[in-house]
Amino acid sequence: MKADPGEAGVGGGMPHVARGLEGVVAAATNIAEVDGERGRLTLKGYDVSELSGRVTFEEVCYLLWYGKLPSRAEYDDLRAEMSRARELPAPALAALRELATQAQGMHILRMGASMLSVGDDDVDNLNPDVSRRRAARLQAQMPALVAHTYRLKAGKDIVTPKPEHGLAQGFLYMLEGEEPDPARVAGLDAYLVAVSEHGLNASTFTGRVVISTSSDMVSALTAAICSLKGPRHGGVPGPVLKMLNEIGTPQNAETYIRRELTEGRRIMGFGHRIYKVRDPRGALLSGAAGKMAARTGDTQLWDLTKSVEETTVRVLAEVKPGRDLHANVELFAALILHAVGVPSDLFTPCFAIGRTAGWTAHMVEQLEETKIIRPESIYVGPRGSEMAADGAAVKAKPGAGPKALPPVFMLQRQLVATPFSA
Ligand SMILES: CC(C)(COP(=O)(O)OP(=O)(O)OC[C@H]1O[C@@H](n2cnc3c(N)ncnc32)[C@H](O)[C@@H]1OP(=O)(O)O)[C@@H](O)C(=O)NCCC(=O)NCCS
C-alpha cells in the first residue's frame, strides 16, 4: 500500500493521486489471496494449482460462496440446483434470437446478462442467503447465454443440456450439440477453476462498487462483464491467439516482438499489475494444455507458445528493464481454450463464465459492508470561468489545480483500507 498520510489532502499539501489505484487497498477479503511477489494464488487458503484438475468447477463455486468445499450431499444439491436454473427466461431467449446476429461476443453477453433479471421479482433482495442462491442461478445461466448466442449467430437452433451434465460438459454440449470427449471437459473444467477468482481485479472491483450502492446482483454482474471486456483485462486471449498465429514459428518470434515494441504496442498476454513473476495459473494451464496436445499429437501451438514466452520475457527485460514483465494467465488461457476446441471469439465470454463465481462471491462479501464505495477526486481544472455578455463564449481562467498532478484524478485519502468484512 502506497499510503502517504503526510500528503493526504487536508492540511497536508499536495494530495497523493494513486494512478490506476495502484497500491491502494480498497477491501479486506476472505476469498482469495494473490501473492504477486512469490507468484501464488490461494482460494480460501487452497493453492489454486491444488484445486485445478482435482475438484470440479462447481465445487470451487461452492468453496467461494460458502467458504468450504462441499460434502457429497451439498455438491449434489448444488449441481441439481444449477441444472434446474440454467434455462434462460423466455423473454431473454426471445431477445437473444433477435440480437444474436446483430452484435459481437462480449457486447451480446453484456446485453444477455442484463436480461437475467427478467421474471425475477425478488431481484432487489440482497439477503446474503438469497444472494448465494442467486449466484448459483446466474452462474448456471452464463454458459447458456454464451452457447445459445453462438449457435443462433451461426443460424443453428439452441441445444438444451441434459440434467446430468455438469457446467463444463453442459457448456460444450450446448455449443456443439453432441457429447464432448471427457478429456475436453476436464480441460475446460481445469480452465474454469483457474480463472474462477483473482482478488480485487478491475471487473471484481467494478462489481463490488455496483453492489455497494445496494443495487442488485444482475446489475453488478453486467457491470463486471463490461469491465472484463477490455484488452487490458479479459479481452486478451483472442488477440493472443491471433498474435501466435501471426508469429507462426519460433524463429519469427524475436523479430515480431521487437517490431511490436518498437511501434509502441504492448505484447498481449504479458505484464500484470500484481504479479512480478510468472502468473501461477500459467503452469497449471500450460500443463493441462500440454496433456491435451500430447493426447492429440498436435503440439505445434504448445511448442510455439513456450518459445514465444521465453523470447518475449527476454526481450521485455531488455526493452523495458525493471518492469518485471512476465507471461500472464491470458497467454495460457488461449492455449488451453484452443486445445479444448473453444472458438477464439468465445475466449473472453468463457473467462466471464469462470469469473462469475468470483464476482458473485465478492458481491456477497460486499453485502456485509454497509458503506458505499465512493472515492474522491482532486479538481485540477479551471476556476472562476465566466460567461461572455452575449452568452456565446466562455472565458476560462488558467487551471487552478496543482500542476504536478497527472491527468488521472483519483485521490487516495478515502479509499485506503476501507474496512470490508473480515
Ligand atoms: C496487464 C496490464 C494492463 C498491467 O498494467 P499496469 O500494472 O498498470 O502497468 P502499466 O500499464 O503501468 O505498465 C508499466 C510499464 O510496463 C510496460 N508494459 C506493461 N505491459 C506490457 C506489455 N504487455 N508489453 C509491453 N510493455 C508493457 C508499459 O508500457 C509501462 O512502460 P513504461 O514504464 O515505459 O511506461 C499491462 O501489463 C498490459 O497492458 N498487458 C497487456 C495486456 C494483457 O495481457 N492483459 C491481460 C492482463 S491479465
The ligand as a Gaussian input file, in Angstrom:
#p B3LYP/6-31G(d) Opt

LIG

0 1
 C       -1.944000      -6.014000     -17.534000
 C       -1.507000      -4.561000     -17.639000
 C       -2.711000      -3.699000     -18.006000
 C       -0.984000      -4.118000     -16.245000
 O       -0.794000      -2.741000     -16.284000
 P       -0.087000      -1.887000     -15.127000
 O        0.284000      -2.751000     -13.975000
 O       -0.948000      -0.722000     -14.848000
 O        1.269000      -1.444000     -15.794000
 P        1.483000      -0.172000     -16.712000
 O        0.423000      -0.052000     -17.748000
 O        1.717000       0.988000     -15.815000
 O        2.869000      -0.567000     -17.419000
 C        4.105000      -0.449000     -16.774000
 C        5.194000      -0.391000     -17.837000
 O        5.329000      -1.692000     -18.423000
 C        5.020000      -1.642000     -19.814000
 N        4.207000      -2.797000     -20.139000
 C        3.269000      -3.394000     -19.364000
 N        2.754000      -4.449000     -20.002000
 C        3.368000      -4.520000     -21.196000
 C        3.234000      -5.393000     -22.298000
 N        2.372000      -6.412000     -22.270000
 N        4.002000      -5.162000     -23.369000
 C        4.878000      -4.152000     -23.398000
 N        5.045000      -3.282000     -22.365000
 C        4.289000      -3.466000     -21.290000
 C        4.240000      -0.350000     -20.024000
 O        4.388000       0.131000     -21.331000
 C        4.871000       0.548000     -18.996000
 O        6.096000       1.001000     -19.523000
 P        6.649000       2.482000     -19.206000
 O        7.082000       2.414000     -17.760000
 O        7.762000       2.653000     -20.171000
 O        5.504000       3.422000     -19.414000
 C       -0.377000      -4.411000     -18.673000
 O        0.716000      -5.223000     -18.313000
 C       -0.834000      -4.752000     -20.094000
 O       -1.397000      -3.890000     -20.771000
 N       -0.594000      -6.004000     -20.563000
 C       -1.015000      -6.405000     -21.894000
 C       -2.481000      -6.804000     -21.896000
 C       -2.721000      -8.093000     -21.140000
 O       -2.022000      -9.083000     -21.310000
 N       -3.789000      -8.079000     -20.347000
 C       -4.198000      -9.221000     -19.552000
 C       -3.986000      -8.968000     -18.103000
 S       -4.277000     -10.403000     -17.119000

